[in-house]
Amino acid sequence: MMFDRIFEKDVAISGIGQSEVGRPVAKTAMQLTLDACLEAIADAGLRRDDIDGVACWPGDNNNGDAFSPVGPNALISTLGLKVNWYGAGYEGPGPLAGIINGAMAIAAGLCRNVLVFRTITEASRRQTDKTASALTNKTVGRDSSFFWQWYTPFNVLSGVNLMALYAQRHFHEYGTTPEQLAQIALTCRANAALNPKAIYRTALSLDDYLASRMISSPLRMLDCDVHCDASTAIILSRADVAKDGPNQPIRIEAIGSALHQPWSWDQIDLTGMAAGDASDMMWARTDYKPSDVGSAQLYDGFSILTMIWMEALGLCPRGESGRFIEGGERISRTGQLPINTNGGQLSGGRTHGLGYVHEACSQLWGRAGKRQIAEHQVSVVASGGGPLAGSVLLVRE
């Protein structure tokens, strides 16, 4: 498919910020948000008055619950921002929607500097409500909504029940083994050990993984992400504006947000999901190839999703992710394709989308400390699962 205009090439990341990450933390959701946003603004060499756009996912749609405790309206009011555009979106490309929507707003000439943020406080909420992160709390009017009504009779209460379908099919179709799948969790834990913000930093062995409790076959406890309290912020700037800042601009080379199959968590390709649609769109918008990627920050809400993204993005052949990651060397920090270098969501904490962008930029700028990998210019970030699929290709100028 040909595109008349590749708008994202006019946009760059100029600054990043992240609050403390905890399980839970003592600060309120707004305090975490302000910590991340003010750090990002300062990192970009900007003042609050320079921010003329705000984007978030999912925003105020969830009315202040733990999944989205702070939206654009609250942040704009608290920081006293004067914006020309602000936006939020619940579905679409999932957690990367703020990046994609903010980039579109800049390219359309609506603003020059967009503050994109994502705050989540599910760890605190789970102290008083163990069902806070259940799918039953993710959609208002669940039983009358377009797709959840079909899952209710089958007692699908958690995302792990849905993702187990993908994992089981991958095992059946391609001969993937538990020992291979384990390498995602083991790699993330090894990376998290070098990340001072990570939730889980103790050593993890294959025996530990295999001994962990089965949650929804074939997915174990250690295949599931870790709920936390955290906020992450990214500053998007018009490319010419970013060049005047203190940081080497990280250009948004290409984005992927396509969905060419039914919007559903089960009536789609069970070994590919919508990740393939988003990936195909992204690569069609750039001359770069998968072989150019120096690091990959791939969604690991559940470990099988990372493998599916690897295949969808062409980072390894379809059906061969199990063999590609076997032993863990290829995806280690010193390997052919370092992944989830901050520990991902399996060990670092469920910062939900923007955490991957923050880590990609940290690596591209050489700021990752003890977990820093070899110098590189191109990184891919992918987020979502099922029909929520978004990807961005980032290039350091």
C-alpha positions in Angstrom: 0.0 0.0 0.0 1.3 3.4 -0.9 1.0 6.4 1.3 0.7 10.0 -0.1 2.4 11.5 3.0 4.5 10.2 5.8 3.6 12.8 8.4 5.5 11.3 11.3 8.9 12.1 9.8 8.2 15.8 10.7 8.1 14.9 14.4 10.9 14.0 16.9 11.1 13.1 20.6 12.9 15.9 22.4 12.6 14.8 26.1 11.5 12.0 28.4 10.6 11.7 32.0 9.5 9.0 34.4 8.3 8.9 38.0 9.4 6.4 40.6 8.0 2.9 39.8 6.6 1.0 42.8 4.3 -1.8 44.0 2.8 0.4 45.4 4.2 3.9 46.0 3.2 6.5 48.6 2.5 9.3 46.1 -0.8 10.0 44.6 -1.5 9.5 40.9 -1.2 13.2 40.2 2.1 13.5 42.1 3.5 10.7 40.0 2.2 12.4 36.8 3.7 15.8 37.7 7.1 14.1 38.5 7.2 12.5 35.1 5.8 15.5 33.1 8.0 18.1 34.7 11.1 16.0 34.3 10.3 15.5 30.6 9.7 19.2 30.0 13.0 20.1 31.6 14.8 17.3 29.7 13.6 18.8 26.4 14.9 22.2 27.5 11.4 23.6 27.5 9.2 25.6 29.9 5.6 24.8 30.7 4.5 27.7 28.4 6.2 25.9 25.5 3.8 23.0 25.8 0.8 23.6 23.5 -0.5 20.1 23.1 -1.3 17.2 25.5 -2.0 13.6 24.6 -2.8 10.5 26.7 -4.1 7.0 26.5 -6.8 6.1 27.4 -7.3 9.5 29.1 -10.3 10.5 31.0 -12.5 7.8 29.6 -12.1 5.6 32.7 -13.2 8.4 35.0 -10.2 8.3 37.3 -9.9 4.6 38.0 -6.6 2.9 38.6 -6.2 2.0 34.9 -6.2 5.7 34.0 -6.3 7.9 37.2 -5.1 11.1 35.5 -6.3 12.3 32.1 -5.5 15.3 29.9 -8.2 17.5 31.5 -6.8 17.1 35.0 -3.2 17.6 33.9 -3.9 20.7 31.9 -5.7 22.2 34.8 -3.0 21.2 37.4 -0.1 22.5 35.3 -2.0 25.6 34.1 -1.2 24.7 30.5 -2.5 26.7 27.5 -2.9 24.2 24.8 -4.1 24.5 21.2 -4.9 20.8 21.0 -5.4 17.9 23.4 -6.6 14.4 22.9 -7.1 10.9 24.2 -8.3 7.7 22.7 -9.3 4.4 24.2 -8.7 1.8 21.5 -7.0 2.2 18.2 -3.3 1.4 18.4 -3.6 1.0 22.2 -1.0 2.4 24.6 0.9 4.1 21.7 -2.1 6.1 20.7 -0.9 9.1 22.5 2.4 9.1 20.5 0.6 8.6 17.2 -2.1 11.1 17.9 0.3 13.7 19.2 2.5 13.3 16.2 -0.5 13.8 13.9 -1.4 17.0 15.7 2.1 18.4 15.3 2.3 17.4 11.6 -1.2 19.0 11.0 0.2 22.3 12.4 -2.0 22.4 15.5 0.9 22.6 17.9 4.7 22.5 18.3 5.4 20.6 21.5 3.1 17.8 22.7 3.3 16.3 26.2 2.4 12.7 26.0 1.9 10.8 29.3 0.6 7.6 30.8 -0.2 7.1 34.5 -1.3 3.9 36.1 -1.9 3.0 39.8 -3.2 -0.5 39.7 -0.8 -1.7 42.4 -2.3 0.8 45.0 -5.8 -0.1 44.0 -5.2 -3.8 44.3 -4.5 -3.3 48.0 -8.2 -2.6 48.5 -9.7 -4.3 45.5 -8.1 -7.5 44.2 -10.3 -7.3 41.1 -9.0 -3.8 40.1 -7.0 -5.1 37.1 -9.6 -7.7 36.0 -11.2 -7.3 32.6 -14.6 -6.9 34.3 -13.4 -3.4 35.4 -11.9 -2.4 32.1 -15.2 -1.7 30.2 -18.2 0.2 31.4 -21.4 -1.8 30.8 -19.3 -4.9 30.0 -22.2 -7.3 29.3 -23.8 -4.9 26.8 -20.7 -3.9 25.0 -19.9 -5.0 21.5 -17.5 -7.8 22.3 -17.4 -8.5 26.0 -20.9 -9.9 26.0 -19.6 -13.0 24.2 -16.9 -13.7 26.8 -19.0 -13.3 29.9 -20.7 -16.7 29.6 -17.3 -18.3 29.5 -16.0 -16.6 32.7 -13.2 -14.7 31.0 -12.2 -12.5 33.9 -8.5 -11.9 33.0 -6.5 -11.1 30.0 -4.4 -14.2 30.7 -7.4 -16.3 29.7 -7.4 -14.7 26.2 -3.7 -14.7 25.7 -3.5 -18.4 26.7 -5.4 -19.1 23.5 -2.6 -17.5 21.4 0.1 -19.3 23.4 -1.6 -22.7 23.1 -2.1 -22.2 19.3 1.6 -21.2 18.9 2.7 -24.3 20.8 0.4 -26.5 18.7 1.2 -24.9 15.3 5.0 -24.4 15.6 6.2 -26.7 18.3 7.0 -23.9 20.7 8.0 -25.2 24.2 7.7 -23.9 27.7 11.5 -23.8 27.9 11.6 -21.5 24.9 8.8 -19.3 26.1 10.6 -19.0 29.5 13.4 -17.1 27.8 11.2 -13.9 27.6 10.7 -13.9 31.3 14.4 -14.8 32.1 15.7 -12.2 29.7 13.5 -9.5 31.2 14.5 -10.4 34.7 18.2 -10.3 33.8 17.7 -6.8 32.4 15.6 -5.7 35.3 18.5 -6.7 37.7 20.4 -3.7 36.3 17.4 -1.3 36.4 17.1 0.5 39.8 13.5 1.3 39.1 12.5 -2.3 38.3 10.0 -4.1 40.5 11.6 -7.5 40.5 15.4 -7.6 40.4 16.3 -10.9 42.0 17.9 -13.7 39.9 15.5 -16.0 38.1 16.4 -19.5 36.7 14.6 -21.8 34.3 13.8 -24.1 37.2 12.1 -21.1 39.0 10.1 -20.4 35.9 8.9 -24.0 35.4 8.0 -24.2 39.0 5.9 -21.1 39.0 2.1 -21.5 39.3 0.2 -22.3 36.1 -2.4 -19.5 35.6 -4.1 -20.3 32.3 -2.3 -23.1 30.4 0.3 -22.8 29.0 0.9 -19.4 30.7 2.5 -19.4 34.2 2.6 -16.7 36.8 6.0 -15.5 35.5 4.5 -15.1 32.0 2.2 -12.3 33.4 3.2 -8.6 33.8 3.6 -6.9 37.1 1.1 -4.3 38.2 2.7 -1.1 39.5 2.2 2.6 40.2 4.1 4.8 37.8 3.9 7.6 35.3 5.9 8.1 32.1 6.0 11.2 29.9 7.4 11.9 26.4 7.8 15.2 24.7 7.1 15.3 21.0 8.3 18.3 19.1 8.2 19.5 15.5 11.5 18.3 14.0 12.9 21.8 13.5 12.0 22.8 17.1 13.6 19.7 18.5 16.9 20.6 16.8 17.1 23.6 19.1 16.9 21.5 22.2 19.7 20.0 24.4 19.1 16.5 23.2 19.9 14.8 19.9 16.4 14.5 18.3 15.0 11.0 18.1 12.9 11.1 14.9 9.7 9.1 14.6 10.6 7.4 11.4 7.4 5.4 10.9 4.2 4.3 12.7 2.0 1.3 12.4 -1.7 1.4 13.5 -3.5 -0.7 10.9 -6.3 -3.2 11.6 -7.3 -5.3 8.6 -9.3 -8.0 10.5 -12.3 -8.0 12.9 -11.9 -6.0 16.0 -12.0 -8.9 18.4 -9.8 -10.7 20.9 -10.5 -14.1 19.5 -11.9 -13.9 15.9 -8.5 -13.1 14.5 -5.3 -14.9 13.5 -4.4 -16.7 16.7 -0.7 -16.8 15.9 -0.4 -13.3 14.5 -3.1 -11.0 15.9 -3.3 -7.4 14.6 0.4 -7.0 15.2 1.0 -8.1 11.6 -1.3 -5.4 10.2 0.4 -2.7 12.3 3.9 -4.0 11.4 3.1 -4.1 7.6 1.9 -0.6 7.7 5.0 0.6 9.6 7.5 -1.0 7.3 5.6 0.4 4.3 6.3 3.9 5.5 10.1 3.6 5.7 13.2 2.5 3.8 14.6 0.9 6.9 14.4 -2.9 7.3 14.1 -5.2 10.3 17.8 -5.9 10.0 18.5 -2.3 10.8 16.9 -2.6 14.3 19.4 -2.3 17.1 17.0 -2.8 20.0 13.4 -3.8 20.4 11.1 -2.9 23.2 8.2 -5.3 22.6 5.0 -5.5 24.6 5.2 -8.2 27.3 1.9 -7.9 29.0 2.2 -11.7 28.6 5.3 -13.3 27.4 3.7 -14.8 24.3 2.9 -11.3 23.0 6.6 -10.5 22.7 7.2 -13.5 20.6 4.2 -12.7 18.3 5.5 -9.1 17.9 9.0 -10.4 17.0 7.4 -12.5 14.2 5.0 -9.8 13.1 7.8 -7.2 12.8 10.0 -9.6 10.8 12.6 -9.7 13.5 12.5 -13.4 13.0 10.6 -15.7 10.6 6.9 -16.5 11.3 6.6 -19.4 13.6 10.3 -19.4 14.5 10.4 -17.1 17.5 10.7 -20.1 19.9 13.8 -21.4 18.1 15.1 -17.8 17.8 15.0 -17.1 21.5 16.0 -20.6 22.7 18.8 -20.3 25.2 18.2 -16.5 25.4 21.5 -15.4 23.9 20.1 -13.7 20.7 17.8 -11.5 22.8 20.2 -10.7 25.6 21.8 -7.2 26.0 24.8 -8.4 24.1 22.9 -10.5 21.6 21.7 -10.0 18.0 18.5 -8.4 19.1 18.4 -7.0 22.6 14.8 -6.8 23.8 13.0 -5.2 26.7 16.2 -3.8 28.2 14.6 -2.2 31.2 13.0 -5.5 32.3 9.8 -5.0 30.4 6.5 -5.3 32.1 7.3 -8.8 33.3 9.9 -7.6 35.8 10.3 -3.9 35.3 6.6 -3.0 35.9 3.5 -2.5 33.8 4.2 1.1 32.7 1.9 0.2 29.8 3.2 1.4 26.5 5.1 4.6 27.1 7.6 2.8 29.4 8.9 1.1 26.2 9.3 4.4 24.4 11.1 5.8 27.5 13.5 2.9 27.5 14.1 3.1 23.7 15.1 6.7 24.0 17.3 6.0 27.1 19.2 3.4 25.0 19.4 5.6 21.9 20.7 8.5 24.0 23.2 6.3 25.9 21.5 7.0 29.3 20.6 3.5 30.4 23.4 3.1 32.9 24.5 -0.5 33.7 21.9 -1.9 31.3 23.2 0.1 28.4 23.7 -1.9 25.2 25.9 -1.2 22.2 25.5 2.1 20.4 22.8 2.0 17.7 20.6 4.4 15.8 17.3 2.5 15.2 14.9 1.1 17.7 11.4 -0.4 17.4 8.7 -0.1 20.0 5.5 -2.2 19.8 2.6 -2.2 22.2 -0.7 -4.0 22.5 -2.2 -7.4 21.9 -5.2 -8.9 20.2 -6.8 -6.1 18.2 -4.9 -3.3 20.0 -1.7 -3.0 18.0 0.6 -0.1 17.5 4.3 0.2 16.6 6.8 3.0 16.1 10.2 3.0 14.5 12.6 5.5 16.2 15.8 6.8 14.7 18.4 8.9 16.5 19.5 11.7 14.3 
